[in-house]
Amino acid sequence: MPVSDVLFDKGGAIYNVLASGYSIIGDGSTDDRNAINTLVNTTMAQKGTAYFPPGTYRIASNMTFPAGISLEFAPGAVLKADAASVDVQISSVVKAG
């Protein structure tokens, strides 16, 4: 899937997390939590899908992926919480490739 801002399929908008404008890096060292949260809010408004290409998406503080959106992870895409004390809750539909 090419890095483009928004793709569309029969299910609605698909937001590529590495597209310009979201500031999500996916390099495993940058804290992507706030940028992912911004994308989640955009995705929720459109009832769409957040697509994570291969990469390591670091989350340094608690985060919730709410119901009402879908998450799609390509092979090699990883959500990495900083420590056992960081709580990542996923209430979303998840598709892993």
Backbone as CSV, one residue per row, in Angstrom:
resi,resn,N_x,N_y,N_z,CA_x,CA_y,CA_z,C_x,C_y,C_z
1,MET,0.852,-1.176,0.000,0.000,0.000,0.000,0.894,1.234,0.000
2,PRO,0.748,2.120,-0.954,1.580,3.335,-0.981,1.217,4.283,0.152
3,VAL,2.182,5.112,0.524,1.916,6.107,1.558,1.116,7.239,0.917
4,SER,-0.161,7.232,1.189,-1.024,8.318,0.735,-1.879,8.715,1.917
5,ASP,-2.443,9.892,1.872,-3.176,10.397,3.030,-4.390,9.550,3.367
6,VAL,-5.273,9.359,2.431,-6.508,8.624,2.697,-6.839,7.770,1.485
7,LEU,-7.121,6.523,1.733,-7.594,5.622,0.689,-9.036,5.282,1.010
8,PHE,-9.764,4.792,0.044,-11.154,4.421,0.286,-11.409,3.025,-0.235
9,ASP,-12.185,2.279,0.505,-12.654,0.992,0.034,-14.137,0.915,0.345
10,LYS,-14.733,-0.261,0.189,-16.168,-0.404,0.431,-16.538,-0.092,1.880
11,GLY,-15.585,-0.241,2.808,-15.870,-0.032,4.217,-15.676,1.390,4.690
12,GLY,-15.147,2.275,3.875,-14.929,3.654,4.283,-13.483,4.071,4.122
13,ALA,-13.107,5.133,4.812,-11.775,5.714,4.688,-10.734,4.861,5.402
14,ILE,-9.563,4.721,4.776,-8.425,4.048,5.380,-7.313,5.080,5.497
15,TYR,-6.874,5.343,6.732,-5.857,6.355,6.985,-4.509,5.679,7.213
16,ASN,-3.554,5.921,6.338,-2.210,5.392,6.477,-1.490,6.215,7.546
17,VAL,-1.052,5.573,8.618,-0.465,6.320,9.727,0.848,7.010,9.370
18,LEU,1.519,6.554,8.318,2.777,7.188,7.921,2.590,8.302,6.900
19,ALA,1.350,8.596,6.537,1.098,9.672,5.581,1.473,11.018,6.192
20,SER,1.808,11.944,5.329,2.184,13.277,5.797,1.036,13.909,6.571
21,GLY,1.395,14.702,7.554,0.384,15.411,8.315,0.091,14.794,9.672
22,TYR,0.471,13.535,9.891,0.193,12.892,11.177,1.400,12.896,12.106
23,SER,2.608,13.051,11.596,3.852,13.081,12.375,4.103,11.785,13.130
24,ILE,3.597,10.680,12.615,3.875,9.369,13.193,5.123,8.840,12.490
25,ILE,6.099,8.385,13.267,7.396,7.993,12.712,7.519,6.480,12.547
26,GLY,7.181,5.713,13.573,7.249,4.257,13.480,8.662,3.701,13.471
27,ASP,9.606,4.410,14.146,10.998,3.956,14.149,11.399,3.234,15.433
28,GLY,10.474,3.091,16.371,10.753,2.387,17.615,11.396,3.222,18.695
29,SER,11.907,4.396,18.358,12.519,5.249,19.376,11.715,6.528,19.625
30,THR,11.014,7.014,18.623,10.180,8.208,18.770,8.867,7.820,19.434
31,ASP,8.431,8.611,20.422,7.129,8.363,21.055,6.039,8.810,20.084
32,ASP,5.309,7.862,19.525,4.259,8.145,18.540,2.873,8.305,19.165
33,ARG,2.759,8.213,20.479,1.461,8.179,21.150,0.567,9.376,20.821
34,ASN,1.056,10.591,20.975,0.213,11.769,20.734,-0.208,11.870,19.271
35,ALA,0.703,11.567,18.367,0.377,11.628,16.942,-0.634,10.542,16.570
36,ILE,-0.469,9.344,17.137,-1.444,8.275,16.880,-2.800,8.674,17.439
37,ASN,-2.818,9.288,18.608,-4.081,9.722,19.208,-4.799,10.730,18.310
38,THR,-4.053,11.647,17.704,-4.650,12.608,16.767,-5.272,11.878,15.583
39,LEU,-4.544,10.903,15.046,-5.070,10.117,13.930,-6.309,9.326,14.338
40,VAL,-6.292,8.755,15.549,-7.460,8.005,16.037,-8.688,8.906,16.074
41,ASN,-8.530,10.138,16.540,-9.666,11.070,16.574,-10.198,11.364,15.182
42,THR,-9.298,11.533,14.211,-9.716,11.756,12.823,-10.432,10.528,12.286
43,THR,-9.873,9.364,12.556,-10.447,8.116,12.070,-11.823,7.874,12.680
44,MET,-11.974,8.174,13.971,-13.272,7.999,14.635,-14.338,8.867,13.999
45,ALA,-13.980,10.100,13.677,-14.953,11.018,13.074,-15.470,10.477,11.753
46,GLN,-14.642,9.710,11.045,-15.027,9.162,9.741,-15.437,7.690,9.813
47,LYS,-15.380,7.113,11.031,-15.662,5.680,11.211,-14.823,4.838,10.262
48,GLY,-13.538,5.174,10.181,-12.639,4.540,9.229,-11.677,3.566,9.860
49,THR,-10.596,3.320,9.129,-9.562,2.372,9.514,-8.219,3.080,9.585
50,ALA,-7.472,2.822,10.658,-6.092,3.295,10.769,-5.197,2.155,10.307
51,TYR,-4.452,2.372,9.225,-3.577,1.348,8.644,-2.145,1.598,9.098
52,PHE,-1.522,0.588,9.731,-0.149,0.665,10.214,0.756,-0.160,9.306
53,PRO,1.570,0.480,8.448,2.560,-0.247,7.646,3.644,-0.826,8.564
54,PRO,4.546,-1.655,8.027,5.621,-2.193,8.858,6.389,-1.079,9.577
55,GLY,6.659,-1.291,10.837,7.376,-0.330,11.662,7.073,-0.618,13.117
56,THR,7.819,0.022,14.015,7.582,-0.116,15.445,7.075,1.216,15.958
57,TYR,5.854,1.215,16.466,5.171,2.424,16.906,5.218,2.471,18.433
58,ARG,6.101,3.315,18.952,6.337,3.399,20.398,5.240,4.209,21.070
59,ILE,4.742,3.680,22.189,3.728,4.358,22.995,4.293,4.488,24.399
60,ALA,4.555,5.739,24.832,5.247,5.988,26.100,4.306,6.275,27.263
61,SER,3.010,6.419,26.995,2.047,6.654,28.079,0.729,5.985,27.715
62,ASN,-0.138,5.864,28.696,-1.404,5.150,28.511,-2.171,5.644,27.294
63,MET,-2.814,4.713,26.621,-3.563,5.049,25.409,-4.709,4.069,25.225
64,THR,-5.815,4.564,24.683,-6.969,3.721,24.376,-7.326,3.872,22.912
65,PHE,-7.493,2.744,22.239,-8.038,2.716,20.884,-9.519,2.389,21.045
66,PRO,-10.411,3.357,20.841,-11.825,3.156,21.140,-12.547,2.299,20.100
67,ALA,-13.704,1.800,20.507,-14.595,1.139,19.554,-15.050,2.200,18.555
68,GLY,-15.455,1.783,17.391,-15.932,2.742,16.397,-14.946,2.968,15.264
69,ILE,-13.718,2.456,15.430,-12.733,2.504,14.349,-12.183,1.095,14.161
70,SER,-11.432,0.906,13.111,-10.740,-0.355,12.877,-9.248,-0.079,12.805
71,LEU,-8.470,-1.040,13.253,-7.017,-0.965,13.162,-6.562,-2.082,12.256
72,GLU,-5.708,-1.761,11.292,-5.161,-2.773,10.396,-3.641,-2.707,10.469
73,PHE,-3.011,-3.835,10.805,-1.564,-3.916,10.950,-0.984,-4.784,9.846
74,ALA,-0.079,-4.210,9.061,0.637,-4.973,8.040,1.633,-5.899,8.742
75,PRO,2.078,-6.964,8.065,3.139,-7.783,8.652,4.347,-6.897,8.989
76,GLY,4.857,-7.038,10.198,5.996,-6.226,10.625,5.611,-4.956,11.360
77,ALA,4.320,-4.681,11.516,3.865,-3.511,12.281,3.701,-3.925,13.741
78,VAL,4.293,-3.130,14.651,4.296,-3.461,16.078,3.932,-2.223,16.884
79,LEU,2.992,-2.356,17.840,2.765,-1.325,18.851,3.638,-1.700,20.038
80,LYS,4.510,-0.792,20.472,5.457,-1.093,21.541,5.229,-0.153,22.717
81,ALA,4.697,-0.694,23.822,4.532,0.090,25.045,5.877,0.176,25.747
82,ASP,6.184,1.342,26.325,7.487,1.556,26.960,7.771,0.638,28.138
83,ALA,6.779,0.358,28.944,7.003,-0.433,30.154,5.723,-1.156,30.533
84,ALA,5.841,-2.061,31.471,4.661,-2.795,31.936,3.631,-1.851,32.547
85,SER,4.066,-0.679,32.996,3.138,0.272,33.604,2.347,1.081,32.571
86,VAL,2.717,0.981,31.293,1.987,1.684,30.232,0.840,0.786,29.782
87,ASP,-0.371,1.319,29.860,-1.576,0.561,29.543,-2.077,0.959,28.157
88,VAL,-2.130,-0.001,27.248,-2.688,0.223,25.914,-3.940,-0.639,25.808
89,GLN,-5.091,0.018,25.741,-6.365,-0.693,25.645,-6.871,-0.600,24.222
90,ILE,-7.293,-1.735,23.682,-7.813,-1.767,22.321,-9.239,-2.287,22.354
91,SER,-10.185,-1.387,22.083,-11.603,-1.759,21.976,-12.042,-1.768,20.529
92,SER,-11.104,-1.481,19.636,-11.354,-1.381,18.203,-11.346,-2.771,17.574
93,VAL,-11.887,-2.843,16.363,-11.737,-4.032,15.540,-10.292,-4.058,15.058
94,VAL,-9.636,-5.223,15.127,-8.226,-5.334,14.746,-8.082,-6.366,13.641
95,LYS,-7.327,-5.987,12.592,-6.986,-6.898,11.523,-5.466,-6.898,11.403
96,ALA,-4.864,-8.072,11.539,-3.408,-8.182,11.446,-3.053,-9.025,10.238
97,GLY,-2.064,-8.545,9.467,-1.689,-9.221,8.238,-0.584,-10.177,8.367
